[in-house]
Amino acid sequence: VQLQASGGGVVQAGGSLRLVCTYNRGVFMRLAWYRQTPGQERELVASIASSGSTNYMDSVKGRFSISRDIAKNTLFLEMNNLNPDDTATYYCYGQALGYLDYWGQGTLVTVSS
């Protein structure tokens, strides 16, 4: 199973970006986006369960939206009203049956003030 993240870039504060993660196969119990800055631990940004229920870290609630297109094996993260604290490398993640973890490569998001 491979996950491929894209959509990162440089954006001004207040702007928006849409991250996309495609995967080649697999049925995931949970899909998520994490982010990490240098010297910091990777943190959970948003997740979506197989039921469709979603969960967000407090600092992105109301600004970010996670969604998926099951038919197209694609995960999205819509990010609005970005601020410099959102600057990080973002990783997509999938938890498959048997609690197997899969990670995509990171995509860098830089928010300038």
C-alpha positions in Angstrom: 0.0 0.0 0.0 1.3 3.4 -0.9 0.0 6.8 0.1 1.0 9.9 -1.9 0.4 13.4 -0.5 0.4 16.6 -2.5 -1.0 20.1 -2.5 1.4 21.8 -0.1 3.0 25.2 -1.0 3.5 28.7 0.2 0.5 30.8 1.1 -0.1 34.1 2.8 -1.8 34.2 6.2 -5.5 34.1 5.7 -5.2 32.0 2.6 -6.3 28.5 1.8 -4.8 25.2 0.6 -6.2 21.8 -0.3 -4.1 18.8 0.5 -4.7 15.6 -1.4 -3.6 12.1 -0.5 -4.1 9.2 -3.0 -3.6 5.6 -2.1 -3.3 2.7 -4.5 -5.3 0.1 -2.6 -6.5 -1.0 0.8 -9.4 -0.6 3.1 -8.6 1.7 6.0 -10.3 1.8 9.3 -9.1 5.3 9.7 -7.5 8.0 7.6 -5.8 11.0 9.0 -3.6 14.0 8.4 -0.6 14.7 10.8 1.8 17.5 10.8 5.3 18.0 12.1 7.7 20.9 12.5 11.5 20.5 13.0 12.3 19.4 16.5 8.7 18.7 17.3 6.7 15.5 17.5 4.3 14.6 14.8 0.8 15.7 15.8 -2.7 14.7 14.7 -4.5 17.4 12.7 -7.6 15.6 11.6 -8.9 12.1 11.2 -11.9 10.4 9.6 -13.1 6.9 10.5 -14.6 4.3 8.2 -18.0 5.4 9.6 -17.3 8.9 8.3 -17.0 10.5 11.8 -14.3 13.1 12.0 -12.0 14.5 14.7 -9.9 17.7 14.7 -7.2 19.2 16.9 -8.6 22.2 18.7 -6.5 24.8 16.9 -7.9 23.9 13.4 -11.5 23.4 14.3 -13.7 25.6 12.1 -10.8 26.2 9.7 -9.9 22.7 8.4 -12.1 20.1 6.9 -11.1 16.4 6.3 -13.0 14.4 3.7 -12.5 11.4 1.5 -13.6 9.9 -1.8 -13.7 6.2 -1.2 -14.4 5.4 -4.9 -11.3 7.3 -5.9 -9.1 6.2 -3.0 -8.5 9.8 -2.1 -8.2 11.8 1.2 -8.5 15.5 1.4 -7.7 18.3 3.8 -9.2 21.6 3.1 -7.4 24.3 5.0 -8.8 27.8 5.3 -7.8 30.9 7.1 -4.2 29.6 7.5 -1.9 31.3 9.9 1.9 31.0 10.4 1.4 28.4 13.2 0.1 26.0 10.5 3.4 26.0 8.8 4.6 22.3 8.9 5.1 19.2 6.9 1.8 17.5 6.5 1.6 13.7 6.3 -1.3 11.5 5.4 -1.8 8.3 7.3 -3.9 5.2 7.0 -4.7 2.6 9.6 -5.6 -0.7 7.8 -7.2 -3.8 9.2 -5.0 -5.5 11.7 -3.9 -2.0 13.0 -1.3 -1.8 10.3 0.0 1.8 9.8 0.8 3.4 6.5 2.3 6.8 6.0 2.6 8.9 2.9 5.6 11.2 2.3 5.2 14.7 3.6 4.0 17.8 1.8 5.3 21.1 3.1 2.9 23.9 3.9 4.4 27.3 4.5 2.3 30.2 5.7 3.8 33.6 5.5 2.7 36.5 7.7 
